[in-house]
Amino acid sequence: MSDHNQPARWPAIFRASFGLSFWIFVLVAVLMAGICYAVLGEEVFTATLQEDGEMISSLLPRVAAAQIVAGLIWVLISRKRMTDFVNKSRGKRGLLIATAAGIITPGGPMSAYPFLAILAGTGADRGILVTYITSWALLGVQRIIVWDIPLMGIDFSLLRFAVCLPLPIVAGMIARRIPFGGEVKSFDNFGNDRQ
């Protein structure tokens, strides 16, 4: 992509970031703040705002750093090589590799779902697809570092990880045995930026 197209992206990013869902969250937050103030009083309301501000100020640098690292890692990963590696592995080995791929996939849905579409487009079976996306949703290392450990502590985070570790493989095995459907929608515009 040429440099002169870069500035044109920012208005689109701004619109996407502050779209309808953002304003719905703002509306719900304002309503909840009003209810908190009316029901619990000014003192509790002020203390809650102060605690929320402290939590946001401690999380924001971590989230920003994690997003930068995730973006850089995702750009460096050769999705074609990763896809080829996952697709060459069938059976339970394929499910194990899909689990590992889900764990290390950085970023949010705009990273994971395009890769899922790439896997589907290259012929990965639905067991691998279900295993990958379940692993990403439950075991993603970025989620653990950015959210679980800061909010829940290391002990709880490790417990949750250990308990959830077999679930993607179980989900993939179930997906392989279900006798119907399971086709992934084609996303022609996803994943073509980096092969």
NORPE-V272619 format. One record per run of one state. SS is the DSSP state (a for helix, b for strand, c for the rest). FROM is the first residue (numbers start at 1). TO is the last residue. If there is no record, write none. Layout:
ss={SS,SS}
from={FROM,FROM}
to={TO,TO}
//
This chain:
ss={c,a,c,a,c,a,c,a,c,a,c,a,c,a,c,a,c,a,c,a,c}
from={1,3,18,20,41,42,77,79,89,91,105,109,122,126,140,141,153,154,165,167,178}
to={2,17,19,40,41,76,78,88,90,104,108,121,125,139,140,152,153,164,166,177,195}
//
